[in-house]
Amino acid sequence: MRTLALLALVLAVVAAAPPAQRDRVADELENFTLRQFEFAAPSLESLWGEAGVYLPSGYDYEANAHRSYPCVIWLHGMNGDASRFQRNGAALLDRLRGEGAIPEMVFVAVTAGRRSVYFNGERSGDYEDLIVYDLPAALEKEFRVSTSRSQWAIMGISIGGFGAMRFAFKHPGKFGTVAAHSSAVFPADPSKLSQRYLRQAQSMGLTETLGDPIDRDVWDREIPTAMLTRLTPADLKGLRIYFDAGTNDRYGFAGPNTKLHELLQQRGIEHTYRLIEGGGHSWGSGFTQQALQTSLLFVGNGFATAGDGGRAGPHKKKRRAG
């Protein structure tokens, strides 16, 4: 009994540790204030969404009452949530702002389902609609974020990088910048999926939406590389694109990301790609903490130099066929 009681105590301490760590990170921020944000999300079964919103210092000052700010949406990887960025990226975001390397911005780390692949039609809701419609609409209502397309960016890691690229290509009028790390990338033609990548797609839950066997029409409509076979530079005019991958990515995504880079080159679509020697996958390898500085500088530079670029809306859900 004593052993069981001790084990229960240890488990309770372990379970309590991550929130304490997150609170400490939030308390140590000097140039941002973190607010936990719940918002109406008709796209989800729960009808509510959650996000961590990093507001720049001085946001609440009376002198800034009529000022609007650029906005970044960050998409986490598989089995993640908004706290992943808080633990791994918030300190860097804070430092870069303190150094004046990036402009003031509202940075939003959203929580999607832990097994979400950022598609509509998932078991707990329509995650594409959550990110593209519900969340931006809630942010515009609650916070003073810019309504200019050039002042909106979407970023992500791993399956979140896949989602960020997919949304930027599918809804190019909504975002002025996209940046992705260790992104899951699949070929334009699903028949060229290796058994390894087919198993990865299945394990990620992609085939629940794409079909098993894969529906080619859905694949062509939803997979970024397939989209690019139809898109032209004019279709993505004004969209700034950055992505990277590490040569030691444990899922083997270095090669597919390089193929994506080559496809963008063939299509004449301007972008920035970095293949990082020795880099691994996602946060665990330390790779993204290093690469994130480059992407944040890329995003910040876009905010600082872009023209108006049109409005980033409307944030109203379109009725889907079928």
LOTIMI-31543 format. One record per residue (C-alpha): residue in three letters; y, x, z; residue number from 1. Coordinates in steps of 0.2 Angstrom, whole numbers. Layout:
<atoms>
@residu Ala; c2 Y; c1 X; c3 Z; num NUM
...
</atoms>
This chain:
<atoms>
@residu Met; c2 0; c1 0; c3 0; num 1
@residu Arg; c2 12; c1 14; c3 4; num 2
@residu Thr; c2 8; c1 22; c3 -13; num 3
@residu Leu; c2 12; c1 6; c3 -21; num 4
@residu Ala; c2 28; c1 3; c3 -11; num 5
@residu Leu; c2 33; c1 21; c3 -15; num 6
@residu Leu; c2 30; c1 18; c3 -34; num 7
@residu Ala; c2 40; c1 2; c3 -34; num 8
@residu Leu; c2 54; c1 12; c3 -26; num 9
@residu Val; c2 54; c1 26; c3 -39; num 10
@residu Leu; c2 53; c1 13; c3 -53; num 11
@residu Ala; c2 68; c1 4; c3 -46; num 12
@residu Val; c2 78; c1 20; c3 -45; num 13
@residu Val; c2 74; c1 25; c3 -63; num 14
@residu Ala; c2 78; c1 8; c3 -69; num 15
@residu Ala; c2 95; c1 9; c3 -60; num 16
@residu Ala; c2 99; c1 26; c3 -66; num 17
@residu Pro; c2 105; c1 22; c3 -84; num 18
@residu Pro; c2 118; c1 10; c3 -80; num 19
@residu Ala; c2 125; c1 21; c3 -66; num 20
@residu Gln; c2 126; c1 35; c3 -79; num 21
@residu Arg; c2 135; c1 24; c3 -91; num 22
@residu Asp; c2 147; c1 19; c3 -78; num 23
@residu Arg; c2 151; c1 37; c3 -74; num 24
@residu Val; c2 154; c1 41; c3 -93; num 25
@residu Ala; c2 166; c1 26; c3 -94; num 26
@residu Asp; c2 175; c1 31; c3 -79; num 27
@residu Glu; c2 178; c1 49; c3 -86; num 28
@residu Leu; c2 186; c1 43; c3 -102; num 29
@residu Glu; c2 204; c1 48; c3 -102; num 30
@residu Asn; c2 210; c1 42; c3 -119; num 31
@residu Phe; c2 200; c1 26; c3 -120; num 32
@residu Thr; c2 196; c1 11; c3 -109; num 33
@residu Leu; c2 179; c1 3; c3 -111; num 34
@residu Arg; c2 178; c1 -16; c3 -110; num 35
@residu Gln; c2 162; c1 -26; c3 -111; num 36
@residu Phe; c2 164; c1 -40; c3 -123; num 37
@residu Glu; c2 154; c1 -56; c3 -125; num 38
@residu Phe; c2 159; c1 -66; c3 -141; num 39
@residu Ala; c2 153; c1 -82; c3 -149; num 40
@residu Ala; c2 140; c1 -78; c3 -162; num 41
@residu Pro; c2 134; c1 -94; c3 -171; num 42
@residu Ser; c2 122; c1 -82; c3 -182; num 43
@residu Leu; c2 111; c1 -78; c3 -167; num 44
@residu Glu; c2 98; c1 -90; c3 -158; num 45
@residu Ser; c2 107; c1 -86; c3 -142; num 46
@residu Leu; c2 124; c1 -90; c3 -149; num 47
@residu Trp; c2 132; c1 -75; c3 -140; num 48
@residu Gly; c2 134; c1 -57; c3 -145; num 49
@residu Glu; c2 138; c1 -42; c3 -135; num 50
@residu Ala; c2 148; c1 -26; c3 -138; num 51
@residu Gly; c2 156; c1 -12; c3 -129; num 52
@residu Val; c2 175; c1 -11; c3 -135; num 53
@residu Tyr; c2 184; c1 6; c3 -133; num 54
@residu Leu; c2 203; c1 2; c3 -132; num 55
@residu Pro; c2 215; c1 17; c3 -134; num 56
@residu Ser; c2 225; c1 22; c3 -120; num 57
@residu Gly; c2 242; c1 12; c3 -120; num 58
@residu Tyr; c2 234; c1 -3; c3 -128; num 59
@residu Asp; c2 240; c1 -14; c3 -114; num 60
@residu Tyr; c2 257; c1 -6; c3 -113; num 61
@residu Glu; c2 271; c1 -19; c3 -116; num 62
@residu Ala; c2 279; c1 -7; c3 -129; num 63
@residu Asn; c2 263; c1 -9; c3 -140; num 64
@residu Ala; c2 262; c1 -28; c3 -138; num 65
@residu His; c2 265; c1 -30; c3 -157; num 66
@residu Arg; c2 255; c1 -16; c3 -163; num 67
@residu Ser; c2 238; c1 -17; c3 -172; num 68
@residu Tyr; c2 225; c1 -4; c3 -173; num 69
@residu Pro; c2 212; c1 2; c3 -185; num 70
@residu Cys; c2 194; c1 -4; c3 -181; num 71
@residu Val; c2 177; c1 4; c3 -181; num 72
@residu Ile; c2 160; c1 -5; c3 -179; num 73
@residu Trp; c2 146; c1 6; c3 -174; num 74
@residu Leu; c2 128; c1 1; c3 -177; num 75
@residu His; c2 114; c1 8; c3 -166; num 76
@residu Gly; c2 97; c1 13; c3 -171; num 77
@residu Met; c2 80; c1 5; c3 -167; num 78
@residu Asn; c2 76; c1 0; c3 -149; num 79
@residu Gly; c2 95; c1 4; c3 -145; num 80
@residu Asp; c2 110; c1 -5; c3 -139; num 81
@residu Ala; c2 128; c1 -2; c3 -136; num 82
@residu Ser; c2 125; c1 9; c3 -122; num 83
@residu Arg; c2 117; c1 22; c3 -133; num 84
@residu Phe; c2 134; c1 27; c3 -140; num 85
@residu Gln; c2 142; c1 26; c3 -122; num 86
@residu Arg; c2 130; c1 39; c3 -116; num 87
@residu Asn; c2 129; c1 50; c3 -132; num 88
@residu Gly; c2 145; c1 48; c3 -142; num 89
@residu Ala; c2 159; c1 42; c3 -131; num 90
@residu Ala; c2 164; c1 58; c3 -123; num 91
@residu Leu; c2 166; c1 66; c3 -141; num 92
@residu Leu; c2 176; c1 51; c3 -146; num 93
@residu Asp; c2 187; c1 53; c3 -131; num 94
@residu Arg; c2 190; c1 72; c3 -134; num 95
@residu Leu; c2 194; c1 71; c3 -152; num 96
@residu Arg; c2 208; c1 58; c3 -148; num 97
@residu Gly; c2 214; c1 69; c3 -134; num 98
@residu Glu; c2 216; c1 83; c3 -146; num 99
@residu Gly; c2 225; c1 72; c3 -158; num 100
@residu Ala; c2 211; c1 75; c3 -171; num 101
@residu Ile; c2 209; c1 57; c3 -174; num 102
@residu Pro; c2 222; c1 42; c3 -173; num 103
@residu Glu; c2 222; c1 29; c3 -160; num 104
@residu Met; c2 208; c1 16; c3 -165; num 105
@residu Val; c2 198; c1 2; c3 -158; num 106
@residu Phe; c2 180; c1 8; c3 -158; num 107
@residu Val; c2 166; c1 -6; c3 -156; num 108
@residu Ala; c2 148; c1 -2; c3 -152; num 109
@residu Val; c2 139; c1 -18; c3 -155; num 110
@residu Thr; c2 122; c1 -23; c3 -147; num 111
@residu Ala; c2 110; c1 -30; c3 -160; num 112
@residu Gly; c2 92; c1 -35; c3 -156; num 113
@residu Arg; c2 82; c1 -20; c3 -150; num 114
@residu Arg; c2 70; c1 -22; c3 -165; num 115
@residu Ser; c2 84; c1 -28; c3 -177; num 116
@residu Val; c2 85; c1 -20; c3 -195; num 117
@residu Tyr; c2 101; c1 -29; c3 -198; num 118
@residu Phe; c2 95; c1 -42; c3 -209; num 119
@residu Asn; c2 97; c1 -61; c3 -210; num 120
@residu Gly; c2 82; c1 -71; c3 -206; num 121
@residu Glu; c2 76; c1 -61; c3 -191; num 122
@residu Arg; c2 67; c1 -70; c3 -177; num 123
@residu Ser; c2 82; c1 -70; c3 -165; num 124
@residu Gly; c2 95; c1 -73; c3 -178; num 125
@residu Asp; c2 105; c1 -68; c3 -194; num 126
@residu Tyr; c2 111; c1 -50; c3 -190; num 127
@residu Glu; c2 120; c1 -47; c3 -206; num 128
@residu Asp; c2 131; c1 -62; c3 -203; num 129
@residu Leu; c2 133; c1 -56; c3 -185; num 130
@residu Ile; c2 140; c1 -39; c3 -191; num 131
@residu Val; c2 150; c1 -45; c3 -206; num 132
@residu Tyr; c2 157; c1 -62; c3 -200; num 133
@residu Asp; c2 155; c1 -66; c3 -182; num 134
@residu Leu; c2 160; c1 -49; c3 -174; num 135
@residu Pro; c2 175; c1 -46; c3 -185; num 136
@residu Ala; c2 181; c1 -63; c3 -182; num 137
@residu Ala; c2 179; c1 -62; c3 -164; num 138
@residu Leu; c2 188; c1 -45; c3 -163; num 139
@residu Glu; c2 203; c1 -51; c3 -173; num 140
@residu Lys; c2 204; c1 -66; c3 -161; num 141
@residu Glu; c2 203; c1 -56; c3 -145; num 142
@residu Phe; c2 211; c1 -39; c3 -149; num 143
@residu Arg; c2 225; c1 -33; c3 -160; num 144
@residu Val; c2 215; c1 -25; c3 -174; num 145
@residu Ser; c2 222; c1 -22; c3 -191; num 146
@residu Thr; c2 218; c1 -35; c3 -205; num 147
@residu Ser; c2 219; c1 -22; c3 -219; num 148
@residu Arg; c2 202; c1 -17; c3 -227; num 149
@residu Ser; c2 207; c1 1; c3 -227; num 150
@residu Gln; c2 209; c1 1; c3 -208; num 151
@residu Trp; c2 191; c1 -5; c3 -205; num 152
@residu Ala; c2 176; c1 6; c3 -205; num 153
@residu Ile; c2 157; c1 4; c3 -202; num 154
@residu Met; c2 146; c1 18; c3 -195; num 155
@residu Gly; c2 128; c1 19; c3 -189; num 156
@residu Ile; c2 113; c1 30; c3 -185; num 157
@residu Ser; c2 95; c1 28; c3 -191; num 158
@residu Ile; c2 92; c1 10; c3 -195; num 159
@residu Gly; c2 110; c1 7; c3 -190; num 160
@residu Gly; c2 115; c1 19; c3 -204; num 161
@residu Phe; c2 104; c1 9; c3 -216; num 162
@residu Gly; c2 113; c1 -6; c3 -210; num 163
@residu Ala; c2 130; c1 2; c3 -212; num 164
@residu Met; c2 127; c1 8; c3 -230; num 165
@residu Arg; c2 120; c1 -9; c3 -234; num 166
@residu Phe; c2 134; c1 -19; c3 -228; num 167
@residu Ala; c2 147; c1 -7; c3 -236; num 168
@residu Phe; c2 139; c1 -9; c3 -253; num 169
@residu Lys; c2 135; c1 -27; c3 -252; num 170
@residu His; c2 152; c1 -32; c3 -244; num 171
@residu Pro; c2 164; c1 -18; c3 -251; num 172
@residu Gly; c2 179; c1 -29; c3 -249; num 173
@residu Lys; c2 177; c1 -29; c3 -230; num 174
@residu Phe; c2 177; c1 -10; c3 -226; num 175
@residu Gly; c2 187; c1 4; c3 -231; num 176
@residu Thr; c2 175; c1 18; c3 -224; num 177
@residu Val; c2 157; c1 19; c3 -221; num 178
@residu Ala; c2 148; c1 34; c3 -212; num 179
@residu Ala; c2 130; c1 35; c3 -208; num 180
@residu His; c2 119; c1 48; c3 -199; num 181
@residu Ser; c2 100; c1 50; c3 -201; num 182
@residu Ser; c2 100; c1 35; c3 -211; num 183
@residu Ala; c2 84; c1 26; c3 -216; num 184
@residu Val; c2 84; c1 27; c3 -235; num 185
@residu Phe; c2 71; c1 20; c3 -247; num 186
@residu Pro; c2 69; c1 21; c3 -266; num 187
@residu Ala; c2 77; c1 10; c3 -278; num 188
@residu Asp; c2 60; c1 5; c3 -285; num 189
@residu Pro; c2 48; c1 -1; c3 -271; num 190
@residu Ser; c2 33; c1 3; c3 -282; num 191
@residu Lys; c2 38; c1 22; c3 -278; num 192
@residu Leu; c2 37; c1 20; c3 -260; num 193
@residu Ser; c2 24; c1 33; c3 -253; num 194
@residu Gln; c2 11; c1 26; c3 -241; num 195
@residu Arg; c2 21; c1 35; c3 -227; num 196
@residu Tyr; c2 37; c1 26; c3 -231; num 197
@residu Leu; c2 28; c1 9; c3 -234; num 198
@residu Arg; c2 21; c1 11; c3 -216; num 199
@residu Gln; c2 38; c1 15; c3 -209; num 200
@residu Ala; c2 46; c1 0; c3 -218; num 201
@residu Gln; c2 32; c1 -11; c3 -210; num 202
@residu Ser; c2 34; c1 -3; c3 -193; num 203
@residu Met; c2 53; c1 -6; c3 -194; num 204
@residu Gly; c2 50; c1 -24; c3 -198; num 205
@residu Leu; c2 58; c1 -23; c3 -215; num 206
@residu Thr; c2 43; c1 -31; c3 -223; num 207
@residu Glu; c2 46; c1 -47; c3 -213; num 208
@residu Thr; c2 62; c1 -50; c3 -223; num 209
@residu Leu; c2 57; c1 -41; c3 -239; num 210
@residu Gly; c2 40; c1 -48; c3 -241; num 211
@residu Asp; c2 23; c1 -41; c3 -239; num 212
@residu Pro; c2 19; c1 -37; c3 -253; num 213
@residu Ile; c2 37; c1 -33; c3 -256; num 214
@residu Asp; c2 47; c1 -46; c3 -266; num 215
@residu Arg; c2 56; c1 -36; c3 -280; num 216
@residu Asp; c2 71; c1 -48; c3 -281; num 217
@residu Val; c2 74; c1 -47; c3 -263; num 218
@residu Trp; c2 72; c1 -28; c3 -263; num 219
@residu Asp; c2 85; c1 -26; c3 -277; num 220
@residu Arg; c2 97; c1 -37; c3 -268; num 221
@residu Glu; c2 96; c1 -29; c3 -251; num 222
@residu Ile; c2 91; c1 -11; c3 -252; num 223
@residu Pro; c2 106; c1 1; c3 -255; num 224
@residu Thr; c2 98; c1 12; c3 -268; num 225
@residu Ala; c2 93; c1 -3; c3 -278; num 226
@residu Met; c2 111; c1 -10; c3 -276; num 227
@residu Leu; c2 118; c1 6; c3 -283; num 228
@residu Thr; c2 108; c1 5; c3 -299; num 229
@residu Arg; c2 120; c1 -10; c3 -303; num 230
@residu Leu; c2 136; c1 -5; c3 -295; num 231
@residu Thr; c2 150; c1 5; c3 -303; num 232
@residu Pro; c2 164; c1 15; c3 -296; num 233
@residu Ala; c2 175; c1 0; c3 -299; num 234
@residu Asp; c2 164; c1 -11; c3 -288; num 235
@residu Leu; c2 166; c1 1; c3 -274; num 236
@residu Lys; c2 184; c1 6; c3 -277; num 237
@residu Gly; c2 193; c1 11; c3 -261; num 238
@residu Leu; c2 177; c1 13; c3 -251; num 239
@residu Arg; c2 176; c1 30; c3 -243; num 240
@residu Ile; c2 158; c1 36; c3 -241; num 241
@residu Tyr; c2 151; c1 49; c3 -229; num 242
@residu Phe; c2 133; c1 52; c3 -224; num 243
@residu Asp; c2 122; c1 66; c3 -218; num 244
@residu Ala; c2 104; c1 70; c3 -214; num 245
@residu Gly; c2 95; c1 85; c3 -205; num 246
@residu Thr; c2 81; c1 95; c3 -214; num 247
@residu Asn; c2 70; c1 93; c3 -198; num 248
@residu Asp; c2 72; c1 74; c3 -198; num 249
@residu Arg; c2 55; c1 69; c3 -190; num 250
@residu Tyr; c2 54; c1 53; c3 -201; num 251
@residu Gly; c2 57; c1 64; c3 -217; num 252
@residu Phe; c2 73; c1 56; c3 -222; num 253
@residu Ala; c2 82; c1 72; c3 -228; num 254
@residu Gly; c2 74; c1 70; c3 -245; num 255
@residu Pro; c2 78; c1 52; c3 -247; num 256
@residu Asn; c2 96; c1 55; c3 -242; num 257
@residu Thr; c2 97; c1 69; c3 -254; num 258
@residu Lys; c2 91; c1 57; c3 -268; num 259
@residu Leu; c2 104; c1 44; c3 -262; num 260
@residu His; c2 117; c1 58; c3 -264; num 261
@residu Glu; c2 111; c1 62; c3 -282; num 262
@residu Leu; c2 111; c1 43; c3 -287; num 263
@residu Leu; c2 129; c1 42; c3 -281; num 264
@residu Gln; c2 133; c1 57; c3 -292; num 265
@residu Gln; c2 124; c1 50; c3 -307; num 266
@residu Arg; c2 134; c1 33; c3 -305; num 267
@residu Gly; c2 151; c1 43; c3 -303; num 268
@residu Ile; c2 154; c1 36; c3 -286; num 269
@residu Glu; c2 164; c1 48; c3 -275; num 270
@residu His; c2 156; c1 52; c3 -258; num 271
@residu Thr; c2 153; c1 66; c3 -245; num 272
@residu Tyr; c2 136; c1 71; c3 -241; num 273
@residu Arg; c2 130; c1 84; c3 -229; num 274
@residu Leu; c2 112; c1 91; c3 -228; num 275
@residu Ile; c2 112; c1 100; c3 -211; num 276
@residu Glu; c2 99; c1 114; c3 -210; num 277
@residu Gly; c2 88; c1 113; c3 -194; num 278
@residu Gly; c2 95; c1 96; c3 -190; num 279
@residu Gly; c2 83; c1 83; c3 -183; num 280
@residu His; c2 84; c1 64; c3 -182; num 281
@residu Ser; c2 96; c1 54; c3 -172; num 282
@residu Trp; c2 102; c1 57; c3 -154; num 283
@residu Gly; c2 87; c1 65; c3 -146; num 284
@residu Ser; c2 88; c1 81; c3 -157; num 285
@residu Gly; c2 106; c1 84; c3 -153; num 286
@residu Phe; c2 109; c1 83; c3 -171; num 287
@residu Thr; c2 120; c1 68; c3 -171; num 288
@residu Gln; c2 131; c1 74; c3 -157; num 289
@residu Gln; c2 136; c1 88; c3 -168; num 290
@residu Ala; c2 137; c1 78; c3 -185; num 291
@residu Leu; c2 147; c1 64; c3 -176; num 292
@residu Gln; c2 162; c1 75; c3 -175; num 293
@residu Thr; c2 163; c1 77; c3 -194; num 294
@residu Ser; c2 160; c1 59; c3 -197; num 295
@residu Leu; c2 174; c1 53; c3 -184; num 296
@residu Leu; c2 186; c1 65; c3 -192; num 297
@residu Phe; c2 181; c1 58; c3 -209; num 298
@residu Val; c2 184; c1 40; c3 -203; num 299
@residu Gly; c2 200; c1 45; c3 -194; num 300
@residu Asn; c2 207; c1 54; c3 -209; num 301
@residu Gly; c2 204; c1 38; c3 -219; num 302
@residu Phe; c2 214; c1 28; c3 -207; num 303
@residu Ala; c2 228; c1 40; c3 -207; num 304
@residu Thr; c2 230; c1 42; c3 -226; num 305
@residu Ala; c2 224; c1 26; c3 -234; num 306
@residu Gly; c2 235; c1 13; c3 -242; num 307
@residu Asp; c2 234; c1 -5; c3 -238; num 308
@residu Gly; c2 219; c1 -8; c3 -248; num 309
@residu Gly; c2 219; c1 -27; c3 -246; num 310
@residu Arg; c2 214; c1 -38; c3 -232; num 311
@residu Ala; c2 197; c1 -36; c3 -224; num 312
@residu Gly; c2 192; c1 -54; c3 -224; num 313
@residu Pro; c2 190; c1 -68; c3 -224; num 314
@residu His; c2 178; c1 -67; c3 -209; num 315
@residu Lys; c2 170; c1 -84; c3 -213; num 316
@residu Lys; c2 151; c1 -85; c3 -216; num 317
@residu Lys; c2 147; c1 -90; c3 -234; num 318
@residu Arg; c2 133; c1 -103; c3 -236; num 319
@residu Arg; c2 117; c1 -94; c3 -242; num 320
@residu Ala; c2 107; c1 -101; c3 -256; num 321
@residu Gly; c2 91; c1 -109; c3 -251; num 322
</atoms>
